[in-house]
């Protein structure tokens, strides 16, 4: 299905071809994700890069210069809304799309896994029945 989304101010818009049943859906509790989400877990879908495109505006990007293999985060440079993360080391050929950037976040459904729960805060909730991993997926 074709889904659309964008930032809070409307400057950056995108469309993405996504099959919610096949896409990996997760919530990440690592400390960097808590920073970029404002304190909550990062709720995301992993989708093929080929099915994602910006339809208006250009995102700002950020990669940490102090890391050997940093990820690249894309967000609206005007309002700061996180859009996606590119991590070619973990998800080559895919983007990690933030569920909150979708026009209809209900497309997300439920997470399949909660990762990096070793960093989870007491106030973070994990839905019942969701697979839990202390570190990354499968770890």
N, C-alpha and C positions, 0 to 999 in steps of 0.2 A: 504494500500500500504506500501511497505517497503521503508523507506528512510534512507539515510546514512548521516553521518556528522563527524565533528571532529574539532580540533583546528587549529590555523593558522600555526603552525610548523609541524603538522602531527603526533605528538607523541601520541595523544589521539584520538581514532576513536570510533564511535558508530554506531549502527543501531537501528531503531525504527519503530515499526508498527504504522502507523498513518492514520486515516481517516480525511483529512482536513475539510470535511464537518461536522463531528461530534465533532472534537476536539474544546475545547474552545480556541479561539485565542484572545489575548488582547495586550494592551500596557499599562504599568504601569508607572505613572509619579511620584511616591513617591520619596522622597529624597534619601533613600538607593538605589533604582534602578537607579537613576540618577548617583550615585557614581560608581556603578559597571559597568555601560554602558559607562562611560566617559562623561556624560552630556546629553545624549539623553534619551527618555523613553525606558524602557525595553520591547522589543517586544518578545512575548512568545506564546507557545502552551502548554496546559495541556494535557498530554497523560498518559495512564495507565503505571504504573511502570513495570508491567509484560511484556509489549511490548518493553521495552527499555533494551539494553545491550551494554556494552563496548566490542569492538572487538579487540582493541589493546591499550596498555598503561593503566595506572591507573591515575585517576584524583587526584589532590590535593583537600582537603576539608577545609572549614572554617565555623565555627559557633561562633557567638559572645558569650563570656563567661560572659558578663555583663547583659544578658537578661535571663529571666526566661524560656521562650519557644523560643529559637532561631531557625531560619531556618538553613539548611546546604547548602552551596553553593559548587558546584563542578566545577573545572576549570583545565586547563592545568597548572601544576606547572612549566613548562619550559617557555611558551610564554604568559601565563596569560589569554588565551581565556576563557570566561565564557561558560560553557556547560549547566548546569541545576541548579535548586534549588529544594531541598526537604523540603516541609512544611507539615508535617503530621497533623498539627492542622487545616489547611485550605483545603488541597487537599489530604486527606488520600488515599493511594493506587495509587497515581499519582505522576508524576514529572512535574516540570515546565521547559520545554525545551526552550532554547534561540533560536529564529528563525535564528539568524546569524551564529549559529554553524552548520546548515544544509548545505550539499553540494549544494543543490538547494533551496535557501531560498524562491523561488517562490512557493514552496509547501505550504507555509504559507497562501498565498492569502491576504485577508484583515482582520483587526481586527474586532471582534464582539463587543468589548467594550473598552473604555479607562477608566482606574481606577485611583484613587487618583489624579484627576485633580486639586484638591485644591493646590497641589504642582507643577503644570505644569509651565514651563518657557514660556516666551513670544515667544521664537523661536521654541517651540514644535508644531508640526502640528498634528491635528486629522482629519482623512478623513471625508468628509461629509457623514452623515447618520449613523455614528457609535454611539452607545449608550454611554453616558457619565455619570460617577459616581464621585461625589465629593471625596468619600473615596473608600473603597473596593467595590467589585461587589455587587450590590443590596443595597448599602448604600449611 
